[in-house]
């Protein structure tokens, strides 16, 4: 299901997005009661990124209305993606794109928590890492390389040798003292990451540079995003990691206990 400004989206509507890939988005997990953890943060992200990508203010009230309309008749947990793009954008004149529309798509959500994830370190740095933009070619190419090597997803490593984030998720680690270590690197400021830092108050959180070797030596590692919550990493390259660490369980419980917001 896809709607553009609350009308059914046609192939012609989304063709400019497919051909230019110029836009930004956020994805939100909607629980069965139609509440969304971190809804306010998702709206703030869309507004912030719209100013960066298009130089205009986004009416987040309008966005919320479009999402509510798209959810009518949806049963069970789902993931809503809101993509902001201008259907009039042209490859040669992106500066003329200044009237973005709201594309809303809905898909079923997986169960929480998902099975642990095997990751492979891949050298890659996202363009404009602080923006959740539609330029996913590099990330998907890295994911493909990881999967061809026998893993499930890529853990990005910069040219400086420091770990940053995952294919479509924030990465974090648990040290030997049970503290959570978030990589100090150019990364997307994730909503789930922010919620964990705000609500998992009984756990120490710190930010530090992390090399691949340091990541492999951690007591545990995990991925976070709105679709998966807290997902343990079972391996980085050929190094196996514990998926039963008590800090992981505490983070998972803290995340699931966060009350959702209504549209």
C-alpha positions in Angstrom: 0.0 0.0 0.0 1.3 3.4 -0.9 -0.3 6.8 -0.8 1.1 10.2 -2.0 -0.5 13.1 -0.1 -3.3 10.7 1.0 -4.1 9.7 -2.6 -3.1 6.2 -4.0 0.4 6.5 -5.5 0.8 5.7 -9.1 3.9 4.5 -11.0 4.2 8.0 -12.5 4.1 9.5 -9.1 7.1 7.6 -7.8 9.1 7.5 -11.1 11.0 10.7 -10.2 12.0 9.2 -6.8 13.1 6.0 -8.5 15.2 7.9 -11.1 16.8 10.5 -8.9 16.6 8.9 -5.4 16.6 12.4 -4.0 14.6 12.5 -0.8 14.6 11.5 2.8 12.5 9.3 5.1 11.8 7.8 8.4 10.4 4.4 9.3 8.2 3.8 12.4 7.0 0.6 14.0 3.3 0.8 14.8 2.1 -1.5 17.6 -1.3 -3.2 17.5 -2.9 -0.3 19.5 -1.7 2.2 16.8 0.9 3.8 19.1 4.5 4.5 18.0 7.5 4.6 20.3 9.4 7.8 19.7 6.8 9.4 17.4 7.8 12.9 18.4 11.5 12.1 17.6 10.5 10.7 14.2 8.6 13.9 13.4 11.5 16.0 14.5 13.8 14.0 12.2 11.6 14.6 9.2 11.4 18.3 9.9 15.2 18.6 10.4 16.0 16.6 7.3 13.5 18.4 5.2 15.2 21.7 6.0 18.6 20.2 5.1 17.4 18.5 1.9 14.9 21.0 0.6 15.4 24.1 2.6 11.7 24.3 3.6 9.7 23.7 6.7 7.7 20.5 6.9 4.2 20.5 8.3 4.5 17.5 10.7 0.8 17.8 11.6 0.0 17.0 7.9 2.4 14.1 8.0 0.8 12.6 11.1 -2.6 13.0 9.4 -1.4 11.1 6.3 0.1 8.3 8.4 -3.2 8.0 10.4 -5.1 7.8 7.2 -2.8 5.1 5.8 -3.2 3.0 9.0 -7.0 2.8 8.7 -7.9 -0.9 8.3 -4.5 -2.1 9.1 -4.5 -5.1 11.5 -1.6 -6.0 13.8 1.8 -4.4 14.2 3.2 -2.8 11.1 6.1 -0.6 9.9 5.2 2.7 8.3 7.7 4.5 6.1 7.3 8.2 5.4 9.3 9.4 2.4 9.6 13.1 1.7 10.3 13.9 -1.9 9.4 16.4 -4.6 7.7 14.6 -7.6 8.8 17.5 -9.8 12.5 17.0 -9.2 14.8 16.7 -12.2 18.3 15.3 -12.3 19.7 18.4 -13.9 17.9 20.9 -11.6 17.7 19.6 -8.0 17.7 23.2 -6.7 14.3 23.6 -8.2 12.9 20.9 -5.9 11.2 22.9 -3.1 7.7 21.5 -2.8 8.1 18.1 -1.2 5.2 15.6 -1.0 4.5 12.9 1.6 4.7 9.3 0.4 3.4 6.8 3.0 4.0 3.0 2.7 2.9 0.3 5.1 4.2 -3.3 5.6 3.8 -5.9 8.2 6.2 -5.8 11.2 8.3 -8.7 12.3 8.3 -10.2 15.8 10.3 -8.7 18.6 13.0 -9.5 19.4 14.3 -10.9 16.1 16.9 -13.6 15.9 20.6 -12.6 16.4 22.5 -11.1 13.4 25.8 -12.1 11.9 27.7 -9.1 10.6 30.7 -8.6 8.4 32.9 -5.5 8.7 32.9 -3.6 5.3 34.7 -0.4 4.6 32.0 2.2 3.8 31.0 5.7 4.8 27.5 7.1 4.0 27.0 10.4 2.3 25.5 13.0 4.7 25.4 10.4 7.5 23.3 12.6 9.8 20.4 12.6 7.3 18.2 9.6 6.8 18.1 10.0 3.1 17.1 7.7 0.2 20.6 7.2 -1.1 20.8 3.5 -0.2 23.0 2.2 -3.0 26.2 2.1 -1.1 24.6 0.6 2.0 22.9 -2.1 0.0 26.0 -2.8 -1.9 27.9 -3.3 1.3 25.0 -5.5 2.6 25.3 -7.6 -0.5 29.0 -8.0 -0.1 28.5 -9.1 3.5 25.8 -11.6 2.4 28.0 -13.0 -0.4 30.7 -13.6 2.3 28.3 -15.6 4.4 27.1 -13.0 6.9 23.6 -11.3 7.0 24.5 -7.6 7.1 27.4 -5.2 7.0 29.0 -3.4 9.9 30.5 -0.2 8.4 34.1 0.8 9.0 35.5 4.1 7.9 38.7 4.8 6.2 40.1 5.7 9.6 39.5 2.1 10.7 36.7 3.1 13.1 33.3 1.3 13.4 30.3 3.6 12.7 27.0 1.9 12.0 25.3 -1.0 10.2 23.4 -1.4 6.9 20.2 0.2 8.1 20.8 0.3 11.9 22.8 1.9 14.6 25.5 -0.3 16.2 26.5 -0.4 19.8 28.6 -2.6 22.1 28.6 -3.8 25.7 32.0 -3.6 27.5 33.3 -5.9 30.2 31.6 -3.8 32.9 28.2 -3.9 31.3 28.3 -0.4 30.0 26.9 0.4 26.5 29.5 1.9 24.1 28.1 3.9 21.2 30.6 4.5 18.4 32.1 7.9 18.1 31.9 8.3 14.4 29.7 10.0 11.7 26.4 8.1 12.2 22.7 8.6 11.8 21.2 9.9 15.1 18.8 7.0 15.5 15.5 7.3 17.2 15.8 3.9 19.0 19.3 4.8 20.1 18.0 8.1 21.6 15.1 6.2 23.3 17.5 3.7 24.9 19.8 6.4 26.2 16.8 8.2 27.6 14.9 5.3 29.2 17.5 2.6 30.0 18.7 4.7 32.9 20.0 1.9 35.0 22.8 1.2 32.4 25.8 3.4 31.8 26.0 4.8 28.3 29.1 6.4 26.8 30.4 7.3 23.4 33.9 6.3 22.3 35.9 5.4 19.2 35.8 1.7 18.5 38.1 -0.2 16.1 37.0 -3.5 14.5 39.4 -5.4 16.8 37.9 -3.6 19.9 34.4 -4.4 18.7 35.3 -8.1 18.5 36.7 -8.0 22.0 33.5 -6.6 23.5 31.3 -8.6 25.8 28.4 -8.2 23.4 27.2 -6.2 20.5 23.8 -5.2 19.1 21.9 -3.4 16.4 19.0 -0.9 16.9 16.3 0.5 14.8 12.6 1.0 14.9 11.8 -2.3 13.2 14.1 -4.5 15.2 14.3 -2.8 18.6 17.4 -4.3 20.2 18.9 -7.1 18.1 22.0 -9.0 19.3 24.9 -9.5 17.0 26.0 -13.1 17.2 29.2 -12.6 15.2 31.5 -9.9 13.7 33.5 -11.5 10.8 34.7 -14.8 12.2 34.5 -13.8 15.9 31.5 -15.2 17.8 29.8 -13.0 20.3 27.5 -13.7 23.3 23.8 -13.1 22.7 22.9 -13.9 26.3 24.5 -10.9 28.0 22.4 -9.5 30.8 22.8 -5.9 29.5 21.2 -6.9 26.2 18.2 -8.3 28.1 17.9 -5.2 30.2 18.1 -3.0 27.1 15.4 -5.1 25.4 13.1 -4.9 28.4 13.7 -1.1 28.7 12.8 -0.6 25.1 9.6 -2.7 25.2 8.5 -0.8 28.3 8.6 2.6 26.6 5.0 3.8 26.1 4.0 4.5 22.6 2.6 7.9 21.4 -0.7 8.3 19.6 -1.0 9.9 16.2 
